[in-house]
Amino acid sequence: MHVIIMGCGRQGARLAELLEAEDIKVTIIDNKPSAFSRLNPKFKGDKIIGTGIDVDVLERAGIKDADVFVAVTNGDNRNLMSAQIAKDIFKVPKVLCRVYDPKRAQLYHDLGLQTVCSTTVGARMFRNRIIGPKVLRSYQLGAGTALAIEVKVGDEVSGKKIKDLEIPREFRVCCVVRDEKPIIPEPDFVIKAGDQLFGAVSSGAMEKVKEELKVSEHVTNIL
């Protein structure tokens, strides 16, 4: 996999290092040579000086063969423009861009771009620290004798194993999403704060499961 990152700020540099640690080929672009000083000296990826809205710069970065393009500069307009070029001109399979203004997130979505709104994400993180985790979604299955649930893990259950949370014939964890990667967990899999758990629970055991996962409120939707 080849990932191109536009913007070597704190977030772009950290993302580049995390991806490289996963043995992913990374190329990072920034118009300020000094920005690359944020990278670990052991960083092996390509560093391209220029802007992501310059087609020649993108081609030098190898965008024709890129699998993912990520725009994380501190300017929404630059992120949008470079993401559109990557998506529409170079047909990069996956394009993501950071958005500061939550009102623009819907516009980007309408243009077919995947976005991460750092303002909203940060606010939600503070909210979770203040109020605590909750069941994000739950759906009735069949005649309503079971629910499919999605739960964000909080600090209180971080470090526990899947087998410590599951309840025989009442609650089963089917999938864990960590750093946007889905994992089918073994019983000894250790969860951590921020993980999203997807599971099945009998409707009569919902209160017991909420107590086990240290969550309170939840919203039920009919599937």
C-alpha positions in Angstrom: 0.0 0.0 0.0 1.2 3.5 -0.8 -0.2 6.5 1.2 0.4 10.1 0.3 -0.1 12.6 3.0 -0.4 16.3 2.3 0.7 18.4 5.2 3.6 17.7 7.6 2.1 19.4 10.6 1.9 17.6 14.0 -1.0 15.4 12.8 0.5 14.7 9.4 3.9 13.8 10.8 2.4 11.6 13.5 0.1 9.8 10.9 3.1 9.2 8.7 5.1 7.6 11.5 2.2 5.4 12.6 1.6 4.2 9.0 5.3 3.5 8.4 5.4 1.4 11.6 2.8 -0.8 9.9 5.2 -1.3 7.0 3.2 1.0 4.7 4.9 3.0 2.1 4.4 6.7 2.9 5.1 9.9 1.0 4.5 13.2 2.7 4.2 16.6 1.0 4.7 20.1 2.5 5.6 23.4 1.0 7.9 24.3 3.9 11.1 22.2 4.1 11.4 23.0 7.8 8.1 21.1 8.4 9.9 17.8 7.9 11.8 18.3 11.1 8.7 17.1 12.9 9.3 13.6 11.5 11.4 11.1 13.4 15.0 11.1 12.1 14.5 7.4 11.3 11.5 8.1 8.9 12.3 6.3 5.6 9.4 7.6 3.5 9.7 10.2 0.7 9.5 13.9 1.6 8.3 16.1 -1.3 8.6 19.9 -1.1 5.6 21.6 -2.7 1.8 21.9 -2.5 -0.8 19.2 -3.0 -2.8 21.4 -5.5 0.1 21.3 -7.9 -0.3 18.4 -10.3 3.5 18.1 -11.0 4.2 17.8 -7.3 1.5 15.1 -6.9 3.0 13.2 -9.8 6.5 13.4 -8.2 5.0 12.0 -5.1 3.8 9.0 -7.1 0.1 9.7 -7.0 -0.6 7.7 -10.1 0.2 4.6 -8.1 -1.2 5.7 -4.7 -3.8 3.7 -2.8 -4.7 6.5 -0.4 -4.4 10.3 -0.3 -4.8 12.2 2.9 -5.0 16.0 3.2 -4.3 17.3 6.7 -3.0 20.8 6.2 -4.4 23.6 8.4 -6.4 25.0 5.6 -9.9 23.6 4.7 -9.8 25.0 1.1 -6.4 23.5 0.4 -7.5 20.2 1.8 -10.6 20.2 -0.4 -8.9 21.2 -3.6 -6.1 18.7 -3.3 -8.6 15.9 -2.3 -10.7 16.7 -5.3 -7.6 16.6 -7.6 -6.6 13.2 -6.1 -10.1 11.8 -6.5 -11.3 13.2 -9.8 -8.1 13.5 -11.8 -5.9 10.7 -10.5 -8.7 8.4 -9.4 -7.0 7.5 -6.1 -9.2 4.7 -4.6 -9.4 6.3 -1.1 -9.3 10.0 -0.4 -9.6 11.6 3.1 -9.3 15.1 4.2 -9.3 17.0 7.5 -12.0 19.7 8.1 -11.8 22.3 10.8 -15.3 23.8 10.1 -18.0 21.3 10.9 -20.4 23.1 8.6 -18.2 22.2 5.6 -18.2 18.5 6.4 -21.5 17.9 4.7 -20.3 19.8 1.6 -17.3 17.6 1.4 -19.5 14.5 1.9 -21.7 15.6 -1.0 -18.6 15.8 -3.2 -17.8 12.2 -2.4 -14.9 12.9 0.0 -14.3 11.1 3.3 -13.7 13.7 6.0 -12.5 13.9 9.6 -13.6 17.0 11.4 -10.9 17.6 14.1 -13.2 20.1 15.8 -16.0 17.7 16.2 -13.8 14.8 17.1 -12.0 16.8 19.8 -15.3 18.0 21.2 -16.6 14.4 21.4 -13.5 13.3 23.2 -14.0 16.0 25.8 -17.6 15.0 26.1 -16.8 11.4 26.6 -14.3 12.3 29.3 -16.9 14.5 31.1 -20.0 12.3 30.7 -18.6 8.9 30.0 -19.2 6.3 27.2 -22.6 5.2 26.0 -24.2 2.8 23.5 -23.9 4.6 20.2 -26.5 2.5 18.4 -28.7 -0.5 19.0 -31.1 -2.2 16.6 -33.9 -4.6 17.2 -33.4 -7.9 15.4 -36.2 -10.1 14.2 -39.2 -9.9 16.6 -37.2 -7.8 19.0 -35.9 -10.6 21.2 -32.3 -9.6 20.4 -30.4 -6.4 19.7 -27.3 -5.5 17.6 -25.3 -2.9 19.5 -22.4 -0.6 18.9 -20.5 0.6 22.0 -17.6 3.0 22.5 -15.2 1.6 25.1 -14.4 3.9 28.0 -11.5 4.0 30.5 -13.3 1.9 33.1 -13.3 -1.3 31.0 -10.1 -0.6 29.1 -7.7 -3.5 29.6 -10.3 -6.2 30.0 -10.5 -9.3 27.8 -13.4 -10.1 25.6 -14.2 -13.2 27.6 -14.5 -11.0 30.7 -17.2 -8.9 29.1 -19.3 -11.5 27.3 -22.3 -13.2 29.0 -23.1 -16.8 27.8 -26.3 -16.9 25.8 -26.9 -13.2 26.5 -24.1 -11.1 25.1 -21.5 -11.8 22.4 -18.9 -9.4 20.9 -18.7 -10.0 17.2 -16.3 -7.3 16.0 -13.9 -4.7 17.4 -12.9 -1.6 15.4 -9.6 -0.1 16.5 -8.0 2.8 14.6 -10.6 2.2 11.9 -9.5 -1.4 11.4 -12.1 -4.2 12.0 -10.9 -7.1 14.2 -12.7 -10.4 14.8 -11.6 -10.9 18.4 -10.5 -14.0 20.2 -11.7 -14.5 23.8 -8.3 -13.3 25.1 -8.3 -10.1 23.0 -7.7 -7.1 25.3 -9.8 -4.0 24.5 -8.7 -0.5 25.2 -10.4 2.9 25.5 -11.6 4.2 22.2 -12.4 0.8 20.7 -15.8 0.3 19.2 -17.5 -3.0 20.1 -20.2 -4.5 17.8 -22.1 -7.2 19.4 -25.4 -9.1 19.9 -27.4 -9.0 23.1 -30.7 -10.5 24.2 -33.1 -7.7 24.8 -33.8 -8.8 28.4 -30.1 -8.6 29.2 -29.5 -5.0 28.0 -29.4 -3.5 31.4 -26.9 -6.2 32.6 -24.7 -5.5 29.6 -24.8 -1.7 30.1 -23.6 -2.3 33.7 -20.8 -4.6 32.5 -19.6 -2.1 29.9 -20.1 0.9 32.3 -22.4 2.7 30.0 -25.8 4.4 30.8 -27.9 5.8 28.0 -28.5 4.4 24.6 -30.8 4.9 21.6 -32.7 2.0 20.0 -33.5 2.1 16.3 -35.8 -0.4 14.5 -33.8 -2.2 11.8 
